């Protein structure tokens, strides 16, 4: 199963402010969440949708 995560980046810059606006299993919902949030921010934030296969993320989620 794929998980789609939509992240908003200020002016599309990955080195600037960012936040996650959606995480779920439907690609269309992930894309639409990005479009809606971009419109809500009057274009100040752009988005990226990344997909992950559930169960394939093996790195620790916290700590060292």
DSSP file (Angstrom, degrees, kcal/mol; ACC not computed):
  #  RESIDUE AA STRUCTURE BP1 BP2  ACC     N-H-->O    O-->H-N    N-H-->O    O-->H-N    TCO  KAPPA ALPHA  PHI   PSI    X-CA   Y-CA   Z-CA
    1    1 A X              0   0    0      0, 0.0    53,-3.5     0, 0.0     2,-0.3   0.000 360.0 360.0 360.0 136.2    0.0    0.0    0.0
    2    2 A X  E     -A   53   0A   0     51,-0.2     2,-0.5    23,-0.2    51,-0.2  -0.725 360.0-154.2 -94.8 143.1    1.3    3.5   -0.9
    3    3 A X  E     -A   52   0A   0     49,-3.1    49,-2.4    -2,-0.3     2,-0.5  -0.971   9.9-153.3-112.9 129.0    1.2    6.4    1.4
    4    4 A X  E     -AB  51  24A   0     20,-3.9    20,-2.1    -2,-0.5     2,-0.5  -0.908   8.7-167.9-107.5 127.2    1.1    9.9   -0.2
    5    5 A X  E     -AB  50  23A   0     45,-2.9    45,-2.5    -2,-0.5     2,-0.6  -0.963   6.0-157.3-118.7 125.8    2.5   12.8    1.7
    6    6 A X  E     -AB  49  22A   0     16,-2.5    15,-2.6    -2,-0.5    16,-1.2  -0.907  11.8-171.9-104.9 120.5    1.9   16.4    0.6
    7    7 A X  E     -AB  48  20A   0     41,-2.6    41,-2.0    -2,-0.6     2,-0.4  -0.936  13.3-144.2-115.1 133.7    4.4   19.0    1.9
    8    8 A X  E     -AB  47  19A   0     11,-3.4    11,-1.7    -2,-0.4     2,-0.4  -0.809  14.2-165.4 -96.5 135.2    4.0   22.7    1.4
    9    9 A X  E >   -AB  46  18A   0     37,-3.6    37,-2.9    -2,-0.4     3,-2.2  -0.981  28.7-111.1-123.1 131.0    7.2   24.8    0.8
   10   10 A X  E >  S-A   45   0A   0      7,-2.6     3,-2.2    -2,-0.4    35,-0.3  -0.445 101.5 -13.6 -63.7 122.1    7.3   28.5    1.1
   11   11 A X  T 3  S-     0   0    0     33,-3.6    -1,-0.3    -2,-0.3    34,-0.2   0.711 121.4 -71.6  53.2  25.3    7.9   29.9   -2.5
   12   12 A X  T <  S+     0   0    0     -3,-2.2     2,-0.7     1,-0.2    -1,-0.3   0.542  97.3 140.6  75.1   6.6    8.8   26.3   -3.4
   13   13 A X    X   -     0   0    0     -3,-2.2     3,-1.4     1,-0.1    -3,-0.3  -0.744  41.1-161.8 -89.4 115.0   12.1   26.5   -1.5
   14   14 A X  T 3  S+     0   0    0     -2,-0.7    -1,-0.1     1,-0.3    -3,-0.1   0.628  90.3  59.1 -70.6 -12.4   12.9   23.3    0.3
   15   15 A X  T 3  S+     0   0    0     -5,-0.1    -1,-0.3     2,-0.1     3,-0.1   0.446 102.2  63.2 -92.9  -2.1   15.3   25.2    2.5
   16   16 A X  S <  S-     0   0    0     -3,-1.4    -5,-0.0     1,-0.3     0, 0.0  -0.159 105.6 -36.5-105.4-160.8   12.7   27.6    3.8
   17   17 A X        +     0   0    0     -2,-0.1    -7,-2.6    -8,-0.1     2,-0.3  -0.289  65.2 168.9 -62.5 143.8    9.5   27.1    5.9
   18   18 A X  E     -B    9   0A   0     -9,-0.2     2,-0.3    -3,-0.1    -9,-0.2  -0.985  14.7-179.3-152.8 159.9    7.5   23.9    5.2
   19   19 A X  E     -B    8   0A   0    -11,-1.7   -11,-3.4    -2,-0.3     2,-0.4  -0.977  31.3-111.2-158.8 153.3    4.7   21.9    6.6
   20   20 A X  E     +B    7   0A   0     -2,-0.3   -13,-0.2   -13,-0.2     3,-0.1  -0.745  28.7 175.1 -88.5 130.8    2.8   18.7    5.8
   21   21 A X  E     +     0   0A   0    -15,-2.6     2,-0.3    -2,-0.4   -14,-0.2   0.579  64.4  18.8-109.7 -15.8   -0.8   19.3    4.7
   22   22 A X  E     +B    6   0A   0    -16,-1.2   -16,-2.5     2,-0.0    -1,-0.3  -0.987  46.6 174.6-156.5 143.2   -1.9   15.7    3.9
   23   23 A X  E     +B    5   0A   0     -2,-0.3     2,-0.3   -18,-0.2   -18,-0.2  -0.903  37.5 110.3-146.2 122.4   -0.9   12.1    4.4
   24   24 A X  E    S-B    4   0A   0    -20,-2.1   -20,-3.9    -2,-0.3    -2,-0.0  -0.952  70.5 -91.0-172.1-173.0   -3.1    9.3    3.1
   25   25 A X  S    S+     0   0    0     -2,-0.3     2,-0.6   -22,-0.2   -23,-0.2   0.435  91.7  85.7-100.4  -1.6   -3.6    6.5    0.6
   26   26 A X     >  -     0   0    0      1,-0.2     4,-2.0   -22,-0.2     5,-0.1  -0.899  57.4-161.1-108.8 118.1   -5.3    8.4   -2.2
   27   27 A X  H  > S+     0   0    0     -2,-0.6     4,-2.4     1,-0.2     5,-0.2   0.888  93.0  52.6 -63.1 -40.3   -3.0   10.1   -4.8
   28   28 A X  H  > S+     0   0    0      1,-0.2     4,-2.9     2,-0.2    -1,-0.2   0.917 108.6  49.8 -63.4 -43.1   -5.7   12.4   -6.0
   29   29 A X  H  > S+     0   0    0      2,-0.2     4,-2.3     1,-0.2    -1,-0.2   0.890 110.5  51.1 -61.7 -39.1   -6.6   13.6   -2.5
   30   30 A X  H  X S+     0   0    0     -4,-2.0     4,-1.5     2,-0.2    -2,-0.2   0.929 113.1  44.6 -64.0 -45.1   -2.9   14.3   -1.8
   31   31 A X  H  X S+     0   0    0     -4,-2.4     4,-2.3     1,-0.2    -2,-0.2   0.922 113.3  50.2 -65.3 -44.7   -2.6   16.3   -5.0
   32   32 A X  H  X S+     0   0    0     -4,-2.9     4,-2.9     1,-0.2     5,-0.2   0.870 106.1  55.9 -64.1 -37.0   -5.9   18.2   -4.4
   33   33 A X  H  X S+     0   0    0     -4,-2.3     4,-2.2    -5,-0.2    -1,-0.2   0.896 109.4  47.6 -61.3 -39.8   -4.8   19.0   -0.8
   34   34 A X  H  X S+     0   0    0     -4,-1.5     4,-2.4     2,-0.2    -2,-0.2   0.915 112.7  47.5 -66.0 -44.4   -1.7   20.7   -2.3
   35   35 A X  H  X S+     0   0    0     -4,-2.3     4,-2.3     2,-0.2    -2,-0.2   0.929 113.7  47.8 -62.6 -45.6   -3.6   22.6   -4.9
   36   36 A X  H  X S+     0   0    0     -4,-2.9     4,-2.3     1,-0.2    -2,-0.2   0.916 113.6  46.6 -62.6 -43.5   -6.2   23.8   -2.3
   37   37 A X  H  X S+     0   0    0     -4,-2.2     4,-1.9    -5,-0.2    -1,-0.2   0.877 110.3  53.4 -68.7 -37.1   -3.5   24.9    0.1
   38   38 A X  H  <>S+     0   0    0     -4,-2.4     5,-2.6     2,-0.2     7,-0.3   0.922 111.8  45.7 -62.2 -43.3   -1.5   26.7   -2.6
   39   39 A X  H ><5S+     0   0    0     -4,-2.3     3,-1.5     1,-0.2    -2,-0.2   0.898 110.4  53.7 -65.2 -40.4   -4.7   28.6   -3.6
   40   40 A X  H 3<5S+     0   0    0     -4,-2.3    -1,-0.2     1,-0.3    -2,-0.2   0.845 109.4  48.3 -62.6 -34.3   -5.4   29.4    0.1
   41   41 A X  T ><5S-     0   0    0     -4,-1.9     3,-1.7     4,-0.2    -1,-0.3   0.321 113.2-119.7 -89.2   8.7   -1.9   30.8    0.5
   42   42 A X  T < 5S-     0   0    0     -3,-1.5    -3,-0.2     1,-0.3    -2,-0.1   0.836  72.5 -54.5  55.2  35.3   -2.3   32.9   -2.7
   43   43 A X  T 3 <S+     0   0    0     -5,-2.6    -1,-0.3     2,-0.2    -4,-0.1   0.469 109.8 120.2  83.0   1.4    0.7   31.1   -4.2
   44   44 A X  S <  S+     0   0    0     -3,-1.7   -33,-3.6    -6,-0.3     2,-0.4   0.818  76.2  45.0 -68.0 -28.4    3.1   31.9   -1.3
   45   45 A X  E     -A   10   0A   0     -7,-0.3     2,-0.3   -35,-0.3   -35,-0.2  -0.944  68.7-167.3-117.5 138.0    3.5   28.1   -0.8
   46   46 A X  E     -A    9   0A   0    -37,-2.9   -37,-3.6    -2,-0.4     2,-0.3  -0.729  18.1-135.5-112.2 169.1    4.1   25.5   -3.4
   47   47 A X  E     -A    8   0A   0     -2,-0.3     2,-0.4   -39,-0.2   -39,-0.2  -0.840  15.1-160.4-131.9 163.1    3.8   21.7   -2.8
   48   48 A X  E     -A    7   0A   0    -41,-2.0   -41,-2.6    -2,-0.3     2,-0.5  -0.997  11.9-150.8-137.8 136.9    5.3   18.4   -3.4
   49   49 A X  E     -A    6   0A   0     -2,-0.4     2,-0.4   -43,-0.2   -43,-0.2  -0.951  16.7-175.6-110.0 124.7    3.7   15.0   -3.2
   50   50 A X  E     -A    5   0A   0    -45,-2.5   -45,-2.9    -2,-0.5     2,-0.4  -0.946  11.2-148.3-119.2 139.3    5.9   12.1   -2.3
   51   51 A X  E     -A    4   0A   0     -2,-0.4     2,-0.4   -47,-0.2   -47,-0.2  -0.864  11.2-171.9-110.8 145.5    4.8    8.4   -2.1
   52   52 A X  E     -A    3   0A   0    -49,-2.4   -49,-3.1    -2,-0.4     2,-0.6  -0.981  26.6-123.2-129.5 141.8    6.1    5.7    0.2
   53   53 A X  E >   -A    2   0A   0     -2,-0.4     3,-2.2   -51,-0.2     4,-0.3  -0.785  40.2-113.4 -83.0 122.2    5.4    2.0    0.2
   54   54 A X  T 3  S+     0   0    0    -53,-3.5    -1,-0.1    -2,-0.6   -52,-0.0  -0.328 100.2  20.9 -58.6 128.8    4.0    1.2    3.6
   55   55 A X  T 3  S+     0   0    0      2,-0.1    -1,-0.3    -2,-0.0    -2,-0.0   0.290  99.7  91.9  96.4  -9.4    6.4   -1.0    5.5
   56   56 A X    <   +     0   0    0     -3,-2.2     2,-0.8     2,-0.0    -2,-0.1   0.530  57.1  96.7 -95.2  -6.9    9.5   -0.1    3.5
   57   57 A X        +     0   0    0     -4,-0.3    -2,-0.1     1,-0.2    -5,-0.0  -0.749  43.8 163.8 -85.4 112.6   10.7    2.7    5.7
   58   58 A X        +     0   0    0     -2,-0.8    -1,-0.2     2,-0.1     3,-0.1   0.520  33.9 103.2-111.5  -8.0   13.2    1.1    8.0
   59   59 A X  S    S-     0   0    0      1,-0.1     2,-0.0     2,-0.0    -2,-0.0  -0.393  84.1 -89.5 -76.2 155.9   15.2    4.0    9.6
   60   60 A X        -     0   0    0      1,-0.1    -1,-0.1    -2,-0.1    -2,-0.1  -0.373  28.1-145.0 -64.0 141.5   14.5    5.0   13.2
   61   61 A X  S    S+     0   0    0      1,-0.1     2,-0.3    -3,-0.1    -1,-0.1   0.546  76.8  10.7 -86.6  -6.9   11.7    7.6   13.4
   62   62 A X  S    S+     0   0    0      0, 0.0    -1,-0.1     0, 0.0     2,-0.0  -0.986 102.3  25.3-161.9 163.5   13.3    9.4   16.4
   63   63 A X              0   0    0     -2,-0.3    -3,-0.0     1,-0.2     0, 0.0  -0.255 360.0 360.0  74.9-164.8   16.5    9.6   18.4
   64   64 A X              0   0    0     -2,-0.0    -1,-0.2     0, 0.0    -4,-0.0   0.398 360.0 360.0-111.5 360.0   19.9    8.7   17.2
